Amino acid sequence: MWYVAGMDAVLHAIADGNRRTVLDILRQHPATAGELADALPIARPGVSRHLRVLREAGLVDVRQEAQRRIYTLRPDPLTEVDAWLDDYRALWRNRLDALHTEITRNKTRTRRGSRS
């Protein structure tokens, strides 16, 4: 089931380390709730609450297979976050490029000064 969620819900969902661990596991392969619970240092009711938050944010899908629930990653909601972060990446890229240029200038000045 897919719930339409905004970027705030996605950011809230990924703010928790346990939920990020769940997403990391699901990035590698689908998993049952039990498998996910075994990977986390919390009680199963806590895992269920984390899975609900991830479902409501649209980051995971769940399907029933007999008595098991299989969870899979839905990375699509992360694209809005990625697009928002892209402006910040550009900002840092520009600042790092400027820093690199300044360091190169200083090295050139230092070499010229040592030859005098």
C-alpha positions in Angstrom: 0.0 0.0 0.0 1.4 3.4 -1.0 0.6 6.5 1.1 1.2 9.8 -0.5 3.6 11.6 1.8 5.5 14.8 1.6 9.2 15.3 2.1 8.6 16.1 5.8 7.3 12.5 6.4 10.3 11.1 4.6 12.8 13.2 6.5 11.0 12.2 9.8 11.2 8.5 8.7 14.9 8.6 7.9 15.8 10.6 11.0 15.9 7.5 13.1 18.9 5.2 13.0 16.8 2.0 13.4 14.7 3.0 10.4 17.8 3.8 8.3 19.1 0.3 9.2 15.8 -1.2 8.0 16.1 0.8 4.7 19.7 -0.4 4.3 18.7 -4.0 4.7 15.8 -3.6 2.3 18.0 -1.9 -0.2 19.9 -5.2 -0.4 16.9 -7.6 -0.4 13.2 -7.9 0.7 12.9 -9.1 4.3 10.2 -10.4 6.7 9.4 -8.4 9.8 11.1 -11.2 11.8 14.3 -10.8 9.8 14.3 -7.1 10.3 13.6 -7.5 14.0 16.6 -9.8 14.4 18.8 -7.1 12.9 17.7 -4.4 15.3 18.5 -4.0 19.0 14.9 -3.3 20.0 11.8 -5.3 20.8 9.5 -6.5 18.1 6.7 -4.0 18.9 9.2 -1.2 18.3 10.2 -2.7 15.0 6.5 -2.8 14.0 6.2 0.9 14.9 9.2 1.7 12.8 7.8 -0.3 9.9 4.5 1.6 10.1 6.4 5.0 10.0 8.3 3.8 6.9 5.1 2.5 5.2 3.3 5.8 5.9 6.2 7.8 4.4 5.9 5.6 1.3 9.4 4.2 1.8 8.4 0.5 2.1 5.8 -1.8 0.6 4.5 -4.8 2.4 2.9 -7.9 0.9 1.4 -10.9 2.7 2.7 -14.4 1.8 0.9 -17.0 3.9 1.6 -16.1 7.5 4.6 -13.8 6.6 4.8 -10.2 5.7 7.5 -9.4 3.2 8.8 -5.8 3.2 10.5 -4.2 0.1 12.1 -0.8 -0.4 10.4 1.9 -2.3 13.2 4.5 -3.0 11.0 6.8 -5.0 10.1 9.2 -2.1 13.8 9.8 -1.6 14.1 11.5 -5.0 12.4 14.6 -3.6 14.9 14.7 -0.8 17.7 14.1 -3.2 16.6 17.0 -5.4 16.3 19.3 -2.4 19.8 18.3 -1.3 21.2 18.9 -4.8 21.3 22.6 -4.2 23.4 22.1 -1.1 25.7 19.8 -2.9 26.2 22.5 -5.5 26.9 25.0 -2.8 29.6 22.8 -1.2 31.1 21.9 -4.6 31.5 25.6 -5.3 33.0 26.2 -1.9 35.4 23.3 -2.2 36.4 24.4 -5.7 37.2 27.8 -4.3 39.2 26.3 -1.5 41.1 24.2 -3.9 41.9 27.3 -6.0 43.1 29.2 -3.0 45.3 26.3 -1.8 46.8 26.1 -5.3 47.5 29.9 -5.3 49.1 29.7 -1.9 51.4 26.8 -2.9 52.4 28.7 -6.0 53.2 31.8 -3.9 55.1 29.7 -1.4 57.2 28.2 -4.2 57.9 31.6 -5.7 58.9 33.0 -2.4 61.3 30.1 -1.6 63.2 30.7 -4.9 63.9 34.3 -4.2 
